[in-house]
Amino acid sequence: MSMGSLLAFIAGFMVVIGSIVSATDRPSMFIDIPSMIVVVGGTLVASFISYEAKTAMAGLKLALSTFKKHKDSENSLKDEVGRIVRWAYIIQKNGLQGLENEVTDDLRQNNPFLAYGADLVVTGYTGAEIKQILEHMLDSQAERNKRISDVLMKLGGDAPAFGMLGTLIGLVIMLGNMGGDPSAIGPSMAVTLITTFYGIILARIMFIPMATKASARNDVTLFKNSLQMEGLVLLAERKSPRYIQDKINSFVDTKEQFLIDRDMNNSSAQ
């Protein structure tokens, strides 16, 4: 569980609820089931009309995943450099068979991109061929991720629109009843505006921030995979460990770079 995401989500709602409670002694007026149905139901229906059901469902699952920890955001790029450098020493000592032994089931499950790239190196592809294959893989993955995160952005864009729709429905009903008790106009207008309130809440506290976080996480993963790809290409070209260290350290902040003389023992122990 990503505690930062969860706490921020709760804090966002607490800010809204706190402002309501402090401003009125009737906070229950902000609860209106028909308005919720219009905004939530309409927003979800629109997403399933706009996208294939599989993609729409993936977008909703992505929303939930923003509350989970993101391994690529927590792991250090320095460790990735150390792993590639260690593999370079293994290839120097034991050849490609040594690298093949490093591609464990655990690696395939937790880092399928790196495992796939290592398989290409073991197979004997040239560095240029591996780079072409992995670049195509990264481009395809980025396109799939963008399509799914776009679902959340659309949900964020549609929620206020359905809030306005609910407001218009309420206004029509209110105006149709204006021949009755004039004192009922004020409370009726308040309920009418609730749907717009719900739409903004869904858009600005839920869907759009979730889409932004998902996109940022995708960028982190893409950057890490680009580092790994560069390292795998150098492994295929049988470059020396120190050359690989210096080349892929360019992806890492200078304060966190991997240095063989300082960090190699720690990397070997991982």
C-alpha positions in Angstrom: 0.0 0.0 0.0 1.3 3.5 -0.9 0.7 5.4 2.3 1.5 8.7 0.6 -1.2 8.3 -2.0 -3.7 7.0 0.6 -3.0 9.8 3.1 -3.2 12.4 0.4 -6.5 11.0 -0.9 -8.0 11.0 2.7 -6.6 14.5 3.3 -8.3 15.8 0.1 -11.7 14.6 1.3 -11.0 15.8 4.8 -10.3 19.3 3.5 -13.7 19.4 1.7 -15.6 17.8 4.6 -13.9 20.1 7.1 -14.9 23.2 5.2 -18.5 22.0 4.9 -18.8 21.1 8.6 -17.2 24.4 9.6 -19.6 26.4 7.3 -22.9 24.9 8.1 -24.7 23.0 10.9 -26.6 20.9 8.2 -23.8 19.0 6.4 -26.4 16.3 5.4 -27.6 18.7 2.7 -24.5 17.7 0.7 -25.7 14.1 0.5 -28.0 13.5 -2.4 -28.4 10.0 -3.9 -30.0 11.0 -7.3 -27.1 13.4 -7.9 -24.6 10.7 -7.1 -26.3 8.4 -9.6 -26.2 11.0 -12.3 -22.5 11.9 -11.9 -21.0 8.5 -11.0 -23.2 6.5 -13.3 -23.0 8.8 -16.2 -19.3 9.2 -16.0 -18.7 5.4 -16.0 -21.2 4.8 -18.8 -19.4 7.4 -20.9 -16.1 5.6 -20.4 -17.5 2.3 -21.6 -19.1 4.0 -24.6 -15.8 5.7 -25.5 -13.5 2.6 -25.0 -13.7 -1.1 -25.4 -14.9 -2.8 -22.2 -11.5 -4.3 -21.6 -9.7 -1.0 -21.9 -12.3 0.8 -19.7 -11.9 -1.9 -17.0 -8.2 -1.6 -17.2 -8.5 2.1 -16.6 -10.6 1.5 -13.4 -8.1 -1.1 -12.2 -5.3 1.5 -12.9 -7.1 3.9 -10.6 -7.0 1.4 -7.8 -3.4 0.6 -8.4 -2.4 4.2 -7.6 -2.8 3.2 -3.9 -0.3 0.5 -4.3 3.4 0.9 -4.0 5.3 1.4 -7.2 8.5 -0.7 -7.2 10.2 1.3 -9.9 9.7 4.5 -8.0 11.1 3.0 -4.8 14.1 1.1 -6.3 17.3 2.9 -6.8 18.8 3.2 -10.4 22.1 2.6 -8.8 21.1 -0.9 -8.0 20.2 -1.5 -11.7 23.6 -0.2 -12.8 25.2 -2.5 -10.2 23.3 -5.5 -11.5 24.3 -4.9 -15.1 28.0 -4.4 -14.1 27.9 -7.6 -12.1 26.5 -9.4 -15.2 29.4 -8.0 -17.2 31.9 -9.7 -14.9 29.9 -12.9 -15.0 30.0 -12.9 -18.8 33.7 -12.2 -18.7 34.3 -15.2 -16.4 31.6 -17.8 -17.5 30.4 -16.6 -20.9 26.8 -16.3 -21.9 25.9 -19.5 -19.9 26.7 -17.6 -16.7 24.2 -14.8 -17.7 21.6 -17.4 -18.5 21.9 -18.7 -14.9 21.1 -15.2 -13.7 17.7 -15.1 -15.4 15.7 -16.8 -12.6 12.0 -17.3 -12.3 11.9 -14.5 -9.7 13.5 -12.1 -12.2 11.0 -13.1 -14.9 8.2 -12.3 -12.5 9.4 -9.1 -11.0 11.3 -7.6 -14.0 10.0 -9.2 -17.2 11.6 -6.5 -19.4 15.1 -7.1 -18.1 14.6 -10.9 -18.2 13.5 -10.7 -21.8 16.4 -8.5 -22.8 18.9 -10.9 -21.0 17.4 -13.8 -23.0 18.1 -11.8 -26.2 21.7 -11.4 -25.1 22.1 -15.1 -24.3 20.6 -16.0 -27.7 23.4 -14.1 -29.4 21.7 -11.1 -31.0 24.0 -8.2 -31.7 23.8 -5.0 -29.7 22.0 -3.2 -32.6 19.5 -5.9 -33.0 18.7 -6.0 -29.3 18.3 -2.2 -29.2 15.9 -2.3 -32.1 13.8 -5.1 -30.5 13.7 -3.5 -27.1 12.9 0.0 -28.4 9.9 -1.4 -30.3 8.9 -3.2 -27.1 9.2 0.0 -25.1 7.2 2.0 -27.7 4.4 -0.6 -27.7 4.3 -0.6 -23.9 4.2 3.2 -23.7 1.3 3.3 -26.1 -0.7 0.7 -24.1 0.0 2.5 -20.9 -1.1 5.8 -22.4 -4.3 4.4 -23.7 -5.2 3.1 -20.2 -4.2 6.3 -18.4 -6.3 8.2 -21.0 -9.4 6.4 -19.6 -8.8 8.1 -16.3 -8.3 11.5 -17.9 -11.5 11.1 -19.7 -13.3 10.1 -16.5 -11.9 13.3 -15.0 -13.1 15.4 -17.9 -16.6 13.8 -18.0 -17.4 14.0 -14.3 -17.9 17.8 -14.2 -19.9 17.6 -17.4 -22.3 15.1 -15.9 -22.4 17.4 -12.8 -23.6 20.2 -15.0 -26.1 17.8 -16.6 -27.5 17.0 -13.2 -27.7 20.7 -12.4 -29.7 21.3 -15.6 -32.1 18.5 -14.8 -32.6 19.9 -11.3 -33.2 23.4 -12.7 -35.8 22.1 -15.1 -37.6 20.4 -12.2 -37.3 23.4 -10.0 -38.6 25.8 -12.6 -41.5 23.5 -13.3 -42.5 23.7 -9.7 -42.2 27.5 -9.3 -45.9 27.9 -9.2 -46.0 26.2 -5.8 -44.4 27.3 -2.6 -41.7 30.0 -3.3 -39.9 29.2 0.0 -39.0 25.8 -1.5 -36.9 27.4 -4.3 -33.8 28.0 -2.1 -33.5 24.4 -0.9 -34.3 23.1 -4.4 -31.6 25.2 -5.9 -29.1 23.9 -3.3 -29.9 20.3 -4.3 -29.6 21.3 -7.9 -26.0 22.5 -7.5 -24.9 19.4 -5.6 -24.4 17.5 -8.8 -21.8 20.0 -10.0 -20.1 19.7 -6.6 -19.9 15.9 -7.0 -18.5 16.2 -10.5 -15.7 18.5 -9.4 -14.9 16.3 -6.5 -14.6 13.2 -8.7 -12.5 15.0 -11.3 -10.1 17.0 -9.1 -9.6 14.7 -6.1 -9.9 11.3 -7.8 -9.6 10.8 -11.5 -7.3 13.5 -12.8 -4.8 13.1 -9.9 -4.9 9.3 -10.4 -4.2 9.7 -14.1 -1.3 12.1 -13.4 0.2 9.7 -11.0 -0.2 6.8 -13.3 1.5 8.7 -16.1 4.4 9.8 -13.9 4.9 6.2 -12.8 4.9 5.1 -16.4 7.6 7.6 -17.1 9.7 6.3 -14.2 9.4 2.7 -15.5 10.3 3.8 -19.0 13.4 5.6 -17.8 14.5 2.6 -15.8 13.9 0.3 -18.8 15.9 2.6 -21.0 18.8 2.3 -18.6 18.5 -1.5 -18.7 18.2 -1.6 -22.5 21.5 0.4 -22.8 23.2 -2.0 -20.4 22.0 -5.0 -22.2 23.2 -3.6 -25.5 26.7 -3.1 -24.0 26.6 -6.6 -22.6 25.9 -8.0 -26.1 28.8 -6.0 -27.4 31.0 -7.5 -24.7 32.1 -4.2 -23.4 34.2 -4.1 -20.2 32.5 -3.7 -16.9 34.1 -0.3 -16.3 33.0 1.0 -19.7 29.4 -0.2 -18.9 29.6 1.4 -15.5 30.6 4.8 -17.0 28.1 4.6 -19.9 25.0 3.8 -17.9 25.9 5.9 -14.9 24.9 8.8 -17.2 21.3 7.8 -16.4 21.9 8.2 -12.6 22.2 11.3 -10.5 25.9 12.0 -9.9 25.4 11.7 -6.1 24.0 8.2 -6.5 26.1 6.6 -9.2 27.4 3.1 -8.9 31.2 2.8 -8.6 32.9 -0.6 -9.0 35.7 0.1 -6.5 33.3 1.2 -3.9 30.1 -0.7 -4.4 31.0 -3.9 -6.2 31.0 -6.1 -3.0 27.5 -4.8 -2.1 26.2 -5.5 -5.6 27.5 -9.0 -5.6 25.8 -9.7 -2.3 22.3 -8.8 -3.8 
